[in-house]
């Protein structure tokens, strides 16, 4: 799996990691070093719980032998439920845990300047 830094760049990776750290500190009352360690370990391990966001493409890992779609593109995430599109453009509702059989291979990051364009 390519690193998050490689997929979206170090600055954007920090913009993904820092809110997760703050959330753990607020919700679980963890000190910052512990929250940071947990989030970074999850991100480095490719854990979908920490990484899964709309705009990402997840490809079936080569070692998976169960029948499954080769590619899932996340359209929407609701905590542990995803709306995804397959390689044929068909939408499916799947639990987040399905991504355990996949690896993050592409992340289409929305540029800040496109959010405020006229």
Phi, psi and omega in degrees: 000131175296150179289158178299319177303317181293321183287318186233356180093154185296319182296315179291325177300319177297324179289343174274314186289315186301316177296326177294320177298312180299322179296316178297321179296319182284311186283320185253003178056038179272146173293154185305314181300321180292316179297316180298316179298315181298312181295313182297320178297318178296317180295314180297328179280353181076025182294119181302331180304320182273330190261326191301120178213155176303145180096359180263148171250128178244128182253139179303131179295144182297335182276357181277124182255346178291147177297131180199163176292143182289328186219135174232130175249122183284125178261323182206147175233129172240090183052271182244020177234136182239147164255123183232158170247139176270185183294344178264004179083008178279136180267144180222150170260125181222150174288150180306325183299341177301328182294351177299335179271003186237166172231143179290121183240345180205143181221107179276105184268129178283123179291144180303322184289342177279340180286334185245017181285156182258000000 
